Amino acid sequence: MKENPRPLKRFGQNYLKDKNIIEKIIEEFGVKEGDKIIEIGPGRGALTEILYQRTDDLTLVEIDKRVIETLKENFPNAKIINRDFLKLNLSELSAPDNKLRVIGNIPYNITSPILFKLIEERESVSDALLMVQYEVAKRITSTPGTKDYGILSVIMNFFTDVKLCFKISPNVFYPKPKVHSAIIKIKFNKITAEDFDDRLFIDIVKAAFGKRRKTLRNSLAGSMFKGIEFGVLDDLIAKRAEELSIEEFLKLYNFIQNAKPASTR
C-alpha cells in the first residue's frame, strides 16, 4: 500500500500502528455479512484494510483530500466521500431495512459533535464503535453521584446503550498523543415517543449542568427556562444535576414540556 502524508494536527490525526490493537477493535466491532459500514476518518487505512476484506458495502468518509487518491487506489470497491462527516446526511447512505454501522478513530476535538450527530440521525444508524479520549469515555459511561457524571453521561445513556470496551495506550499511535484512549460501543436501540422533543431534552440537560455546583433551582433560574414555576418539583430541583438519575431528568423534561406555552414548543 502507498504511504500517505504525515498526520495533521488540525484534523486531529493520530494514526493507529499496532496490528494487535487494530485486530482487537475489528473483532469488537464484529463485521457480519451484509453490513452497511461507514468508517469515519480512515486516514492511512489501518482499520480500513481489514474492514475492506470483510464487507462488500464500505463507505469511507475522509476530510483530508491528500489521502483520497491513495484510498481510491488501495480500496477500489469502497465508496469514498471527501467531506466533513458532520455535514453528511446519513439517511441518504442508509436503507430502511439495513441501517448504518459506524466505526472510526475519530478526531478527539470533535467527539461531542459526532456523538450528537449520531443521536440526531439515530433512525439511520444501528450502532457505532468509536475511539475516543479515555477521560471522555469515562464521562460517557459514568453514573449519578460520581465526579465524571455530566451532560454526555445523561444524553448518551438516555438515547443509547453505551459501554466502555477497553482502554488503549498512547504508544500504539503515530504521533503519540498525550492522553490515553478507549473504545466505546454504542447501540441506537432505544425508542422514544414519536413526539419526543430531542432538542428540548438536550437543552434541559445542558442547562441543569450549567452551574454544576449549584442546585437545579439556581442553574435553571439562569437559563432559558428561568420563567417556569417548578412548584411541585421542589424536592427535585433542590438537588444538583449530578445527583439526578436519567428517570429524574425525564421527569423534569415532561414537566417543562407541559409547562411551556404551546407557541414555544
CYANA upper distance limits for C-alpha pairs under 8 A (distance plus 0.5 A):
  1 MET  CA     74 ASN  CA      6.94
  2 LYS  CA     70 THR  CA      7.04
  2 LYS  CA     74 ASN  CA      8.30
  3 GLU  CA     44 ARG  CA      8.16
  4 ASN  CA     43 GLY  CA      8.48
  4 ASN  CA     44 ARG  CA      6.47
  4 ASN  CA     66 ARG  CA      8.36
  4 ASN  CA     67 VAL  CA      6.63
  4 ASN  CA     70 THR  CA      7.67
  5 PRO  CA     66 ARG  CA      7.43
  5 PRO  CA     67 VAL  CA      7.59
  7 PRO  CA     13 GLN  CA      5.74
  7 PRO  CA     14 ASN  CA      7.07
  7 PRO  CA     15 TYR  CA      7.84
  7 PRO  CA    175 PRO  CA      8.11
  8 LEU  CA     12 GLY  CA      7.09
  8 LEU  CA     13 GLN  CA      6.11
  9 LYS  CA     13 GLN  CA      6.42
 11 PHE  CA     64 ASP  CA      8.20
 11 PHE  CA    107 PRO  CA      7.18
 12 GLY  CA    107 PRO  CA      5.18
 12 GLY  CA    108 TYR  CA      7.02
 12 GLY  CA    109 ASN  CA      7.26
 13 GLN  CA     43 GLY  CA      8.26
 13 GLN  CA    107 PRO  CA      6.96
 14 ASN  CA    173 PHE  CA      6.32
 14 ASN  CA    174 TYR  CA      5.93
 14 ASN  CA    175 PRO  CA      6.07
 14 ASN  CA    176 LYS  CA      7.53
 14 ASN  CA    177 PRO  CA      7.55
 15 TYR  CA     43 GLY  CA      7.69
 15 TYR  CA     44 ARG  CA      7.66
 15 TYR  CA     46 ALA  CA      8.21
 15 TYR  CA    173 PHE  CA      5.77
 15 TYR  CA    174 TYR  CA      5.58
 15 TYR  CA    175 PRO  CA      7.44
 16 LEU  CA     22 ILE  CA      7.82
 16 LEU  CA     46 ALA  CA      6.90
 16 LEU  CA    172 VAL  CA      6.44
 16 LEU  CA    173 PHE  CA      5.08
 16 LEU  CA    174 TYR  CA      6.99
 17 LYS  CA     22 ILE  CA      8.40
 17 LYS  CA     46 ALA  CA      7.71
 17 LYS  CA    172 VAL  CA      6.14
 17 LYS  CA    173 PHE  CA      6.10
 17 LYS  CA    174 TYR  CA      7.27
 18 ASP  CA     22 ILE  CA      6.80
 18 ASP  CA    172 VAL  CA      5.71
 18 ASP  CA    173 PHE  CA      7.93
 19 LYS  CA     23 GLU  CA      6.62
 20 ASN  CA     24 LYS  CA      6.64
 21 ILE  CA     25 ILE  CA      6.66
 21 ILE  CA    172 VAL  CA      8.23
 22 ILE  CA     26 ILE  CA      6.85
 22 ILE  CA     46 ALA  CA      7.54
 22 ILE  CA     47 LEU  CA      6.72
 23 GLU  CA     27 GLU  CA      6.58
 24 LYS  CA     28 GLU  CA      6.65
 25 ILE  CA     29 PHE  CA      6.76
 25 ILE  CA    183 ILE  CA      8.14
 26 ILE  CA     30 GLY  CA      6.79
 26 ILE  CA     31 VAL  CA      7.97
 26 ILE  CA     47 LEU  CA      7.77
 26 ILE  CA     50 ILE  CA      8.08
 26 ILE  CA     51 LEU  CA      7.99
 27 GLU  CA     31 VAL  CA      8.16
 29 PHE  CA    103 ILE  CA      8.31
 29 PHE  CA    129 LEU  CA      6.79
 31 VAL  CA     35 ASP  CA      7.28
 31 VAL  CA     51 LEU  CA      8.17
 31 VAL  CA     54 ARG  CA      7.21
 31 VAL  CA     55 THR  CA      7.75
 32 LYS  CA     54 ARG  CA      8.24
 32 LYS  CA     55 THR  CA      8.00
 33 GLU  CA     54 ARG  CA      8.15
 33 GLU  CA     55 THR  CA      6.97
 34 GLY  CA     55 THR  CA      7.47
 34 GLY  CA     56 ASP  CA      7.84
 34 GLY  CA     57 ASP  CA      7.79
 35 ASP  CA     55 THR  CA      7.19
 35 ASP  CA     57 ASP  CA      7.23
 35 ASP  CA     98 ASN  CA      7.99
 35 ASP  CA    100 LEU  CA      8.11
 35 ASP  CA    101 ARG  CA      7.56
 36 LYS  CA     55 THR  CA      8.41
 36 LYS  CA     57 ASP  CA      5.71
 36 LYS  CA     58 LEU  CA      6.90
 36 LYS  CA     94 SER  CA      8.17
 36 LYS  CA     98 ASN  CA      7.35
 36 LYS  CA     99 LYS  CA      7.36
 36 LYS  CA    100 LEU  CA      5.75
 36 LYS  CA    101 ARG  CA      6.52
 37 ILE  CA     55 THR  CA      8.36
 37 ILE  CA     57 ASP  CA      6.75
 37 ILE  CA     58 LEU  CA      5.48
 37 ILE  CA     59 THR  CA      6.67
 37 ILE  CA    100 LEU  CA      6.30
 37 ILE  CA    101 ARG  CA      5.26
 37 ILE  CA    102 VAL  CA      6.32
 37 ILE  CA    103 ILE  CA      7.99
 38 ILE  CA     58 LEU  CA      6.47
 38 ILE  CA     59 THR  CA      5.21
 38 ILE  CA     60 LEU  CA      6.38
 38 ILE  CA     61 VAL  CA      7.65
 38 ILE  CA    100 LEU  CA      7.34
 38 ILE  CA    101 ARG  CA      6.69
 38 ILE  CA    102 VAL  CA      5.37
 38 ILE  CA    103 ILE  CA      6.82
 39 GLU  CA     48 THR  CA      8.08
 39 GLU  CA     58 LEU  CA      8.07
 39 GLU  CA     59 THR  CA      6.81
 39 GLU  CA     60 LEU  CA      5.54
 39 GLU  CA     61 VAL  CA      6.68
 39 GLU  CA    102 VAL  CA      6.41
 39 GLU  CA    103 ILE  CA      5.39
 39 GLU  CA    104 GLY  CA      5.77
 40 ILE  CA     60 LEU  CA      6.93
 40 ILE  CA     61 VAL  CA      5.66
 40 ILE  CA     62 GLU  CA      7.11
 40 ILE  CA     85 PHE  CA      7.45
 40 ILE  CA    102 VAL  CA      7.89
 40 ILE  CA    103 ILE  CA      6.81
 40 ILE  CA    104 GLY  CA      5.21
 40 ILE  CA    105 ASN  CA      7.54
 40 ILE  CA    106 ILE  CA      6.95
 41 GLY  CA     60 LEU  CA      7.66
 41 GLY  CA     61 VAL  CA      6.28
 41 GLY  CA     62 GLU  CA      5.25
 41 GLY  CA     63 ILE  CA      7.58
 41 GLY  CA    104 GLY  CA      6.87
 41 GLY  CA    105 ASN  CA      7.27
 41 GLY  CA    106 ILE  CA      6.90
 42 PRO  CA     46 ALA  CA      7.74
 42 PRO  CA     47 LEU  CA      7.52
 42 PRO  CA     48 THR  CA      6.79
 42 PRO  CA     60 LEU  CA      6.97
 42 PRO  CA     61 VAL  CA      7.66
 42 PRO  CA     62 GLU  CA      6.87
 42 PRO  CA    104 GLY  CA      7.67
 42 PRO  CA    105 ASN  CA      8.15
 43 GLY  CA     62 GLU  CA      7.55
 43 GLY  CA     64 ASP  CA      8.29
 43 GLY  CA     67 VAL  CA      7.36
 44 ARG  CA     67 VAL  CA      7.95
 44 ARG  CA     71 LEU  CA      8.34
 45 GLY  CA     49 GLU  CA      6.20
 45 GLY  CA     71 LEU  CA      7.93
 46 ALA  CA     50 ILE  CA      8.18
 47 LEU  CA     51 LEU  CA      6.77
 48 THR  CA     52 TYR  CA      6.20
 49 GLU  CA     53 GLN  CA      7.28
 49 GLU  CA     75 PHE  CA      8.46
 50 ILE  CA     54 ARG  CA      7.12
 51 LEU  CA     55 THR  CA      6.75
 51 LEU  CA     58 LEU  CA      8.14
 52 TYR  CA     56 ASP  CA      7.73
 52 TYR  CA     58 LEU  CA      7.32
 52 TYR  CA     75 PHE  CA      7.57
 52 TYR  CA     78 ALA  CA      7.95
 56 ASP  CA     77 ASN  CA      8.24
 56 ASP  CA     78 ALA  CA      8.30
 57 ASP  CA     78 ALA  CA      7.50
 58 LEU  CA     78 ALA  CA      5.70
 58 LEU  CA     79 LYS  CA      6.79
 59 THR  CA     78 ALA  CA      6.24
 59 THR  CA     79 LYS  CA      5.07
 59 THR  CA     80 ILE  CA      6.28
 59 THR  CA     81 ILE  CA      7.87
 60 LEU  CA     78 ALA  CA      7.48
 60 LEU  CA     79 LYS  CA      6.63
 60 LEU  CA     80 ILE  CA      5.27
 60 LEU  CA     81 ILE  CA      6.57
 61 VAL  CA     80 ILE  CA      6.62
 61 VAL  CA     81 ILE  CA      5.33
 61 VAL  CA     82 ASN  CA      6.60
 61 VAL  CA     83 ARG  CA      6.97
 61 VAL  CA     84 ASP  CA      7.91
 61 VAL  CA     85 PHE  CA      6.81
 62 GLU  CA     68 ILE  CA      7.95
 62 GLU  CA     80 ILE  CA      8.01
 62 GLU  CA     81 ILE  CA      6.74
 62 GLU  CA     82 ASN  CA      5.56
 62 GLU  CA     83 ARG  CA      6.52
 62 GLU  CA     84 ASP  CA      7.48
 62 GLU  CA     85 PHE  CA      8.10
 63 ILE  CA     82 ASN  CA      5.75
 63 ILE  CA     83 ARG  CA      5.29
 63 ILE  CA     84 ASP  CA      5.65
 63 ILE  CA     85 PHE  CA      8.07
 64 ASP  CA     68 ILE  CA      7.75
 64 ASP  CA     82 ASN  CA      7.62
 65 LYS  CA     82 ASN  CA      6.90
 67 VAL  CA     71 LEU  CA      6.68
 68 ILE  CA     72 LYS  CA      6.67
 68 ILE  CA     80 ILE  CA      8.12
 68 ILE  CA     82 ASN  CA      7.51
 69 GLU  CA     73 GLU  CA      6.68
 70 THR  CA     74 ASN  CA      6.56
 71 LEU  CA     75 PHE  CA      6.19
 71 LEU  CA     76 PRO  CA      8.19
 71 LEU  CA     80 ILE  CA      8.23
 72 LYS  CA     76 PRO  CA      5.63
 72 LYS  CA     78 ALA  CA      8.12
 72 LYS  CA     80 ILE  CA      7.65
 83 ARG  CA     87 LYS  CA      7.89
 83 ARG  CA     88 LEU  CA      8.16
 84 ASP  CA     88 LEU  CA      7.58
 85 PHE  CA    114 ILE  CA      8.46
 86 LEU  CA    113 PRO  CA      7.92
 86 LEU  CA    114 ILE  CA      7.06
 86 LEU  CA    117 LYS  CA      7.37
 89 ASN  CA     93 LEU  CA      7.93
 90 LEU  CA     94 SER  CA      6.76
 90 LEU  CA    121 GLU  CA      7.26
 90 LEU  CA    124 SER  CA      6.83
 90 LEU  CA    125 VAL  CA      8.47
 91 SER  CA     95 ALA  CA      7.94
 91 SER  CA    121 GLU  CA      7.92
 91 SER  CA    123 GLU  CA      8.49
 91 SER  CA    124 SER  CA      5.95
 93 LEU  CA    100 LEU  CA      8.11
 94 SER  CA     98 ASN  CA      7.23
 94 SER  CA     99 LYS  CA      5.85
 94 SER  CA    100 LEU  CA      6.06
 94 SER  CA    124 SER  CA      6.16
 94 SER  CA    125 VAL  CA      8.05
 95 ALA  CA     99 LYS  CA      6.17
 95 ALA  CA    100 LEU  CA      8.28
 95 ALA  CA    124 SER  CA      7.90
 96 PRO  CA    124 SER  CA      8.15
 99 LYS  CA    123 GLU  CA      8.39
 99 LYS  CA    124 SER  CA      5.83
 99 LYS  CA    125 VAL  CA      5.62
 99 LYS  CA    126 SER  CA      5.81
100 LEU  CA    124 SER  CA      6.65
100 LEU  CA    125 VAL  CA      5.10
100 LEU  CA    126 SER  CA      6.12
100 LEU  CA    127 ASP  CA      7.79
101 ARG  CA    125 VAL  CA      6.66
101 ARG  CA    126 SER  CA      6.11
101 ARG  CA    127 ASP  CA      5.72
101 ARG  CA    128 ALA  CA      6.29
102 VAL  CA    125 VAL  CA      8.02
102 VAL  CA    127 ASP  CA      6.82
102 VAL  CA    128 ALA  CA      4.92
102 VAL  CA    129 LEU  CA      6.84
102 VAL  CA    130 LEU  CA      8.40
103 ILE  CA    128 ALA  CA      6.05
103 ILE  CA    129 LEU  CA      5.30
103 ILE  CA    130 LEU  CA      6.10
104 GLY  CA    129 LEU  CA      7.25
104 GLY  CA    130 LEU  CA      5.63
104 GLY  CA    131 MET  CA      6.81
105 ASN  CA    130 LEU  CA      6.52
105 ASN  CA    131 MET  CA      5.18
105 ASN  CA    132 VAL  CA      7.73
106 ILE  CA    110 ILE  CA      8.30
106 ILE  CA    111 THR  CA      7.43
106 ILE  CA    130 LEU  CA      7.28
106 ILE  CA    131 MET  CA      6.56
106 ILE  CA    132 VAL  CA      7.26
107 PRO  CA    111 THR  CA      7.02
107 PRO  CA    132 VAL  CA      8.42
108 TYR  CA    132 VAL  CA      6.62
108 TYR  CA    133 GLN  CA      6.86
110 ILE  CA    114 ILE  CA      6.78
111 THR  CA    115 LEU  CA      6.73
111 THR  CA    132 VAL  CA      7.49
112 SER  CA    116 PHE  CA      6.59
112 SER  CA    152 LEU  CA      8.47
113 PRO  CA    117 LYS  CA      6.55
114 ILE  CA    118 LEU  CA      6.76
115 LEU  CA    119 ILE  CA      6.82
116 PHE  CA    120 GLU  CA      6.57
117 LYS  CA    121 GLU  CA      6.65
118 LEU  CA    122 ARG  CA      6.02
118 LEU  CA    125 VAL  CA      7.72
119 ILE  CA    159 PHE  CA      7.47
119 ILE  CA    188 PHE  CA      8.27
120 GLU  CA    198 ASP  CA      8.35
121 GLU  CA    125 VAL  CA      7.44
122 ARG  CA    126 SER  CA      7.86
122 ARG  CA    188 PHE  CA      6.64
125 VAL  CA    188 PHE  CA      7.19
126 SER  CA    187 LYS  CA      6.85
126 SER  CA    188 PHE  CA      6.05
126 SER  CA    189 ASN  CA      7.69
127 ASP  CA    185 LYS  CA      7.96
127 ASP  CA    186 ILE  CA      5.96
127 ASP  CA    187 LYS  CA      4.89
127 ASP  CA    188 PHE  CA      6.10
128 ALA  CA    185 LYS  CA      6.38
128 ALA  CA    186 ILE  CA      5.58
128 ALA  CA    187 LYS  CA      7.11
129 LEU  CA    183 ILE  CA      7.30
129 LEU  CA    184 ILE  CA      6.25
129 LEU  CA    185 LYS  CA      5.09
129 LEU  CA    186 ILE  CA      6.82
130 LEU  CA    183 ILE  CA      6.12
130 LEU  CA    184 ILE  CA      5.98
130 LEU  CA    185 LYS  CA      7.16
131 MET  CA    181 SER  CA      7.19
131 MET  CA    182 ALA  CA      6.14
131 MET  CA    183 ILE  CA      5.14
131 MET  CA    184 ILE  CA      7.04
132 VAL  CA    136 VAL  CA      7.20
132 VAL  CA    137 ALA  CA      6.94
132 VAL  CA    181 SER  CA      6.14
132 VAL  CA    182 ALA  CA      6.02
132 VAL  CA    183 ILE  CA      6.88
132 VAL  CA    184 ILE  CA      7.84
133 GLN  CA    137 ALA  CA      6.83
133 GLN  CA    179 VAL  CA      7.40
133 GLN  CA    180 HIS  CA      6.73
133 GLN  CA    181 SER  CA      4.88
133 GLN  CA    182 ALA  CA      6.53
134 TYR  CA    138 LYS  CA      6.76
134 TYR  CA    167 LYS  CA      7.24
134 TYR  CA    168 ILE  CA      8.49
134 TYR  CA    179 VAL  CA      7.95
134 TYR  CA    180 HIS  CA      5.91
134 TYR  CA    181 SER  CA      4.85
134 TYR  CA    182 ALA  CA      5.37
135 GLU  CA    139 ARG  CA      6.88
135 GLU  CA    180 HIS  CA      8.39
135 GLU  CA    181 SER  CA      8.36
136 VAL  CA    140 ILE  CA      6.65
137 ALA  CA    141 THR  CA      6.79
137 ALA  CA    164 LEU  CA      6.91
137 ALA  CA    182 ALA  CA      6.98
137 ALA  CA    183 ILE  CA      8.26
137 ALA  CA    184 ILE  CA      7.25
138 LYS  CA    142 SER  CA      6.37
138 LYS  CA    148 ASP  CA      7.26
138 LYS  CA    164 LEU  CA      8.07
139 ARG  CA    148 ASP  CA      5.24
139 ARG  CA    149 TYR  CA      6.25
139 ARG  CA    150 GLY  CA      7.29
139 ARG  CA    152 LEU  CA      7.19
139 ARG  CA    153 SER  CA      6.32
140 ILE  CA    149 TYR  CA      8.09
140 ILE  CA    150 GLY  CA      8.47
140 ILE  CA    152 LEU  CA      5.79
140 ILE  CA    153 SER  CA      4.76
140 ILE  CA    154 VAL  CA      8.36
140 ILE  CA    156 MET  CA      7.07
140 ILE  CA    157 ASN  CA      8.20
140 ILE  CA    162 VAL  CA      8.39
141 THR  CA    153 SER  CA      6.45
141 THR  CA    157 ASN  CA      8.14
141 THR  CA    162 VAL  CA      7.40
141 THR  CA    163 LYS  CA      6.80
141 THR  CA    164 LEU  CA      7.28
142 SER  CA    146 THR  CA      7.42
142 SER  CA    148 ASP  CA      6.42
142 SER  CA    149 TYR  CA      5.72
142 SER  CA    153 SER  CA      6.54
143 THR  CA    148 ASP  CA      8.34
143 THR  CA    149 TYR  CA      6.26
143 THR  CA    153 SER  CA      7.82
144 PRO  CA    149 TYR  CA      6.31
144 PRO  CA    242 GLU  CA      6.21
144 PRO  CA    243 GLU  CA      5.85
144 PRO  CA    244 LEU  CA      6.70
144 PRO  CA    245 SER  CA      6.45
145 GLY  CA    149 TYR  CA      7.37
145 GLY  CA    242 GLU  CA      6.02
145 GLY  CA    243 GLU  CA      5.45
145 GLY  CA    244 LEU  CA      8.34
146 THR  CA    242 GLU  CA      7.73
147 LYS  CA    242 GLU  CA      8.35
149 TYR  CA    153 SER  CA      6.16
149 TYR  CA    154 VAL  CA      8.14
149 TYR  CA    242 GLU  CA      6.49
150 GLY  CA    154 VAL  CA      6.93
150 GLY  CA    209 PHE  CA      7.37
150 GLY  CA    241 ALA  CA      8.37
150 GLY  CA    242 GLU  CA      6.89
151 ILE  CA    155 ILE  CA      6.68
151 ILE  CA    205 VAL  CA      6.64
151 ILE  CA    206 LYS  CA      6.57
151 ILE  CA    209 PHE  CA      7.24
152 LEU  CA    156 MET  CA      6.17
153 SER  CA    157 ASN  CA      6.48
154 VAL  CA    158 PHE  CA      6.42
154 VAL  CA    205 VAL  CA      7.89
154 VAL  CA    246 ILE  CA      6.71
155 ILE  CA    159 PHE  CA      6.70
155 ILE  CA    202 ILE  CA      7.31
155 ILE  CA    205 VAL  CA      8.06
156 MET  CA    160 THR  CA      6.04
156 MET  CA    161 ASP  CA      8.01
156 MET  CA    162 VAL  CA      7.61
157 ASN  CA    161 ASP  CA      6.48
157 ASN  CA    162 VAL  CA      7.11
157 ASN  CA    246 ILE  CA      8.16
158 PHE  CA    246 ILE  CA      6.96
159 PHE  CA    188 PHE  CA      7.62
159 PHE  CA    190 LYS  CA      6.51
159 PHE  CA    191 ILE  CA      8.35
159 PHE  CA    192 THR  CA      8.46
160 THR  CA    186 ILE  CA      6.97
160 THR  CA    187 LYS  CA      6.17
160 THR  CA    188 PHE  CA      5.51
160 THR  CA    189 ASN  CA      6.91
160 THR  CA    190 LYS  CA      6.29
161 ASP  CA    186 ILE  CA      6.24
161 ASP  CA    187 LYS  CA      5.60
161 ASP  CA    188 PHE  CA      7.22
161 ASP  CA    189 ASN  CA      7.66
161 ASP  CA    190 LYS  CA      7.92
162 VAL  CA    184 ILE  CA      7.39
162 VAL  CA    185 LYS  CA      6.10
162 VAL  CA    186 ILE  CA      4.92
162 VAL  CA    187 LYS  CA      6.85
163 LYS  CA    184 ILE  CA      6.13
163 LYS  CA    185 LYS  CA      5.95
163 LYS  CA    186 ILE  CA      7.24
164 LEU  CA    182 ALA  CA      7.58
164 LEU  CA    183 ILE  CA      6.63
164 LEU  CA    184 ILE  CA      5.03
164 LEU  CA    185 LYS  CA      7.07
165 CYS  CA    182 ALA  CA      7.75
165 CYS  CA    183 ILE  CA      5.92
165 CYS  CA    184 ILE  CA      5.98
165 CYS  CA    185 LYS  CA      7.22
166 PHE  CA    182 ALA  CA      6.11
166 PHE  CA    183 ILE  CA      6.09
166 PHE  CA    184 ILE  CA      8.09
167 LYS  CA    180 HIS  CA      7.66
167 LYS  CA    181 SER  CA      6.36
167 LYS  CA    182 ALA  CA      4.74
167 LYS  CA    183 ILE  CA      7.09
168 ILE  CA    172 VAL  CA      8.23
168 ILE  CA    180 HIS  CA      6.45
168 ILE  CA    181 SER  CA      5.39
168 ILE  CA    182 ALA  CA      5.82
168 ILE  CA    183 ILE  CA      8.16
169 SER  CA    180 HIS  CA      5.81
169 SER  CA    181 SER  CA      6.99
170 PRO  CA    176 LYS  CA      5.93
170 PRO  CA    177 PRO  CA      6.06
170 PRO  CA    178 LYS  CA      7.37
170 PRO  CA    179 VAL  CA      6.87
170 PRO  CA    180 HIS  CA      5.94
170 PRO  CA    181 SER  CA      7.55
171 ASN  CA    176 LYS  CA      6.48
172 VAL  CA    176 LYS  CA      7.87
173 PHE  CA    177 PRO  CA      7.66
192 THR  CA    196 PHE  CA      6.78
197 ASP  CA    201 PHE  CA      6.91
198 ASP  CA    202 ILE  CA      6.73
199 ARG  CA    203 ASP  CA      6.57
200 LEU  CA    204 ILE  CA      6.65
200 LEU  CA    253 TYR  CA      8.10
200 LEU  CA    257 GLN  CA      8.46
201 PHE  CA    205 VAL  CA      6.86
201 PHE  CA    250 LEU  CA      8.36
201 PHE  CA    253 TYR  CA      6.45
202 ILE  CA    206 LYS  CA      6.68
203 ASP  CA    207 ALA  CA      6.55
204 ILE  CA    208 ALA  CA      6.53
204 ILE  CA    253 TYR  CA      7.45
205 VAL  CA    209 PHE  CA      6.92
205 VAL  CA    249 PHE  CA      7.87
206 LYS  CA    210 GLY  CA      6.53
207 ALA  CA    211 LYS  CA      8.39
207 ALA  CA    219 SER  CA      6.94
207 ALA  CA    220 LEU  CA      6.56
207 ALA  CA    223 SER  CA      6.49
207 ALA  CA    224 MET  CA      8.30
208 ALA  CA    212 ARG  CA      8.00
208 ALA  CA    216 LEU  CA      6.27
208 ALA  CA    219 SER  CA      6.11
208 ALA  CA    220 LEU  CA      6.62
208 ALA  CA    240 ARG  CA      8.48
208 ALA  CA    241 ALA  CA      6.06
209 PHE  CA    219 SER  CA      7.63
209 PHE  CA    241 ALA  CA      6.24
209 PHE  CA    242 GLU  CA      8.10
210 GLY  CA    219 SER  CA      6.51
211 LYS  CA    215 THR  CA      8.44
211 LYS  CA    218 ASN  CA      8.28
211 LYS  CA    219 SER  CA      5.85
212 ARG  CA    219 SER  CA      8.29
212 ARG  CA    240 ARG  CA      7.53
212 ARG  CA    241 ALA  CA      7.22
212 ARG  CA    242 GLU  CA      7.93
213 ARG  CA    240 ARG  CA      7.26
214 LYS  CA    218 ASN  CA      6.56
214 LYS  CA    219 SER  CA      6.78
214 LYS  CA    240 ARG  CA      6.54
215 THR  CA    219 SER  CA      6.76
215 THR  CA    237 ILE  CA      7.01
215 THR  CA    238 ALA  CA      6.09
215 THR  CA    239 LYS  CA      5.72
215 THR  CA    240 ARG  CA      4.80
215 THR  CA    241 ALA  CA      7.48
216 LEU  CA    220 LEU  CA      6.28
216 LEU  CA    236 LEU  CA      8.35
216 LEU  CA    237 ILE  CA      5.15
216 LEU  CA    238 ALA  CA      6.69
216 LEU  CA    239 LYS  CA      6.49
216 LEU  CA    240 ARG  CA      5.93
216 LEU  CA    241 ALA  CA      6.59
217 ARG  CA    221 ALA  CA      6.57
217 ARG  CA    237 ILE  CA      5.52
217 ARG  CA    238 ALA  CA      6.68
218 ASN  CA    222 GLY  CA      7.09
219 SER  CA    223 SER  CA      7.20
220 LEU  CA    224 MET  CA      7.93
220 LEU  CA    225 PHE  CA      6.28
220 LEU  CA    226 LYS  CA      6.23
221 ALA  CA    225 PHE  CA      7.16
221 ALA  CA    226 LYS  CA      4.69
221 ALA  CA    227 GLY  CA      8.07
222 GLY  CA    226 LYS  CA      6.45
228 ILE  CA    256 ILE  CA      8.02
228 ILE  CA    259 ALA  CA      7.47
228 ILE  CA    260 LYS  CA      8.22
230 PHE  CA    234 ASP  CA      7.02
230 PHE  CA    237 ILE  CA      8.25
233 LEU  CA    237 ILE  CA      6.68
234 ASP  CA    238 ALA  CA      6.61
235 ASP  CA    239 LYS  CA      7.68
236 LEU  CA    248 GLU  CA      8.22
239 LYS  CA    243 GLU  CA      6.92
239 LYS  CA    244 LEU  CA      7.85
240 ARG  CA    244 LEU  CA      7.67
244 LEU  CA    248 GLU  CA      6.21
244 LEU  CA    249 PHE  CA      7.04
245 SER  CA    249 PHE  CA      6.95
246 ILE  CA    250 LEU  CA      6.81
247 GLU  CA    251 LYS  CA      6.76
248 GLU  CA    252 LEU  CA      6.71
249 PHE  CA    253 TYR  CA      6.64
250 LEU  CA    254 ASN  CA      6.66
251 LYS  CA    255 PHE  CA      6.80
252 LEU  CA    256 ILE  CA      6.72
253 TYR  CA    257 GLN  CA      6.42
254 ASN  CA    258 ASN  CA      6.73
255 PHE  CA    259 ALA  CA      6.54
256 ILE  CA    260 LYS  CA      6.51
257 GLN  CA    265 ARG  CA      7.84
260 LYS  CA    264 THR  CA      7.09
260 LYS  CA    265 ARG  CA      7.11
261 PRO  CA    265 ARG  CA      7.31
